[in-house]
Amino acid sequence: MRRRILLVDDEVAVLLTLKAVLEISGFDVDTAASAREGVSKLHTREYQMLITDMRMEHDVAGVEVIKAARAADYHPAVALLTAFPLAEEDWQEMGADQLLVKPMHTRILLQQIEDLIASHERKLAQLAETSAAANGAQPIATKKASSKKVSAKKSPNLAAKNANAAVVTKSAATKKKSLPKTKETAANSSRRSLAKAKPPAKKAKSSPRRRA
């Protein structure tokens, strides 16, 4: 798949020259002759890279194009093309990844474009891995939290079951303690009943003595 680049510059000669050079090098190139046209094309197609001039409709028209590229879901690499060199912190604050100063030797320009696209793709891959790792860790944390909630819900039921078991154990122990007394009482009652029921022993009658 050919990589697609959007060129935005109000100088037609620059657009045609860069377009020819990049297409020979294997890129698919769209052009826009104004910041407004560039923003419109960023919204209608996806690009691996944006190269935009700074001074077009006004002195900072290129910033509008860069902002539109940064807001795009596909996150293209962004290069600022200008004949007026800027301090590094200035073009970085504008949102550009690279500053291209014109005029520039073709070989150097192509090498900078290749390096920028490669480094930008690596950055996007790292961001995707980080996002995937974060999304993978979130369900695990949610699962742990859910298990804690379930355990917390089960704890009162377990406590109630333990309390009921303790009551049952206590009542069983009480029954065991009272059982010997009950048996002893029953034995005493049986003895008393037998004693009452037994008839008194008869006295032996004395036999009359025979007279001599």
C-alpha positions in Angstrom: 0.0 0.0 0.0 1.4 3.4 -1.0 1.8 5.9 1.7 -0.3 9.0 1.2 1.0 12.6 1.8 -0.9 15.8 1.7 1.0 18.9 0.5 -0.4 22.3 1.4 1.3 25.4 -0.1 0.0 28.5 -1.9 2.9 28.5 -4.3 1.9 26.3 -7.3 5.4 25.8 -8.5 6.4 24.3 -5.0 3.4 22.1 -5.0 4.0 20.6 -8.5 7.8 20.1 -7.9 7.3 18.4 -4.5 4.4 16.3 -5.8 6.6 15.0 -8.7 9.5 14.2 -6.5 7.4 12.3 -3.9 5.4 10.4 -6.5 8.6 9.2 -8.2 9.8 8.0 -4.7 6.6 5.9 -4.3 4.3 8.1 -2.4 0.6 8.9 -3.2 0.3 12.7 -3.1 -2.6 15.1 -2.8 -2.2 18.9 -3.0 -4.0 21.9 -1.5 -3.3 25.5 -2.5 -4.7 27.1 0.7 -5.1 26.3 4.4 -8.8 26.1 4.0 -8.5 23.5 1.2 -5.9 21.6 3.2 -8.2 21.4 6.3 -11.1 20.2 4.0 -8.9 17.4 2.6 -7.8 16.3 6.0 -11.4 15.7 6.9 -12.2 13.7 3.8 -9.2 11.4 3.4 -6.6 9.7 5.6 -2.9 10.6 5.2 0.3 9.2 6.7 1.9 12.6 6.6 1.0 16.3 6.2 3.5 18.8 4.8 2.2 22.4 5.1 3.6 25.9 4.5 3.2 28.5 7.2 2.4 31.7 5.4 -0.5 31.4 3.0 -3.8 33.3 3.5 -2.1 34.9 6.5 1.2 34.6 8.3 0.1 31.7 10.6 -2.4 29.9 8.3 -0.3 26.8 8.5 -1.1 26.5 12.2 -4.8 26.0 11.3 -3.8 23.0 9.0 -1.6 21.5 11.8 -4.4 21.8 14.3 -6.8 20.0 11.9 -4.2 17.2 11.4 -3.7 16.8 15.2 -7.5 16.5 15.7 -7.8 13.8 13.0 -8.5 10.2 14.3 -5.8 8.7 12.1 -2.9 10.9 13.6 -0.7 11.8 10.6 2.9 12.9 11.0 3.2 16.6 10.6 6.0 18.6 8.9 6.1 22.4 8.7 7.5 23.6 5.4 8.8 27.2 5.4 11.4 29.5 3.9 11.6 31.3 7.3 13.4 29.1 9.9 11.9 29.0 13.3 13.3 28.1 16.7 12.7 24.5 17.6 10.5 25.3 20.6 8.3 27.5 18.3 7.4 24.9 15.7 7.0 22.2 18.3 4.5 24.4 20.2 2.6 24.8 16.9 2.2 20.9 16.8 4.7 20.0 14.1 6.9 16.9 14.3 9.6 18.3 11.9 10.7 21.5 10.4 11.5 21.5 6.6 13.3 24.6 5.4 12.9 25.4 1.7 14.7 25.3 -0.7 16.1 21.9 0.2 18.1 19.2 -1.7 15.8 16.5 -2.9 17.8 13.6 -1.4 17.8 15.3 2.1 14.1 16.1 1.8 13.2 12.5 1.0 15.5 11.1 3.8 13.8 13.5 6.4 10.4 12.5 5.2 11.2 8.7 5.4 12.7 9.1 8.9 9.8 11.1 10.2 7.2 8.6 8.9 9.1 5.7 10.4 9.5 7.3 13.8 5.9 8.4 13.9 4.7 4.9 13.1 6.8 3.6 16.0 5.3 6.1 18.3 1.8 5.2 17.2 2.6 1.5 17.8 3.8 2.2 21.3 0.7 4.2 22.1 -1.5 1.3 20.8 0.4 -1.2 23.0 0.1 1.0 26.1 -3.6 1.5 25.5 -4.2 -2.2 25.0 -2.3 -3.0 28.2 -4.3 -0.5 30.1 -7.6 -1.8 28.7 -6.5 -5.4 29.6 -5.7 -4.5 33.2 -9.0 -2.7 33.8 -11.2 -5.8 33.6 -8.9 -7.7 36.0 -9.2 -4.9 38.5 -12.9 -4.8 38.0 -13.1 -8.6 38.5 -11.1 -8.4 41.8 -13.4 -5.6 43.0 -16.4 -7.7 42.2 -15.0 -10.7 44.0 -14.4 -8.6 47.0 -18.0 -7.3 46.9 -19.3 -10.9 46.7 -17.1 -11.9 49.6 -18.4 -9.0 51.6 -22.0 -10.0 50.8 -21.3 -13.6 51.8 -19.6 -12.7 55.1 -22.9 -11.7 56.9 -24.5 -14.9 55.8 -21.5 -16.9 57.1 -21.6 -15.1 60.4 -25.3 -15.8 60.8 -24.7 -19.5 59.9 -21.8 -19.6 62.5 -24.0 -18.0 65.1 -26.8 -20.5 64.4 -24.3 -23.4 64.6 -23.1 -22.1 68.0 -26.6 -22.0 69.4 -27.3 -25.5 68.2 -24.1 -26.8 69.7 -24.9 -25.0 73.0 -28.4 -26.5 73.1 -27.0 -30.0 72.4 -24.5 -29.6 75.2 -27.3 -28.5 77.5 -29.3 -31.6 76.6 -26.4 -33.9 77.2 -25.8 -32.4 80.7 -29.5 -32.7 81.6 -29.7 -36.3 80.3 -27.9 -38.1 83.2 -30.1 -36.2 85.7 -33.2 -37.3 83.8 -32.0 -40.9 83.8 -31.1 -40.8 87.5 -34.5 -39.3 88.4 -36.3 -42.1 86.4 -34.2 -44.8 88.2 -35.1 -43.3 91.6 -38.8 -43.2 90.7 -38.6 -46.9 89.6 -37.1 -47.9 92.9 -39.7 -46.1 94.9 -42.5 -47.7 92.8 -41.0 -51.2 93.4 -40.7 -50.6 97.1 -44.3 -49.6 97.4 -45.5 -52.5 95.3 -43.6 -55.2 97.3 -45.8 -56.9 99.9 -44.5 -57.0 103.5 -42.9 -60.2 104.6 -45.3 -62.5 106.7 -44.2 -63.5 110.2 -43.7 -67.1 110.8 -46.3 -68.7 113.1 -44.9 -70.4 116.2 -45.9 -74.0 116.4 -47.5 -75.2 119.8 -45.3 -77.3 122.0 -46.2 -80.8 122.6 -46.8 -81.8 126.1 -44.9 -84.7 127.5 
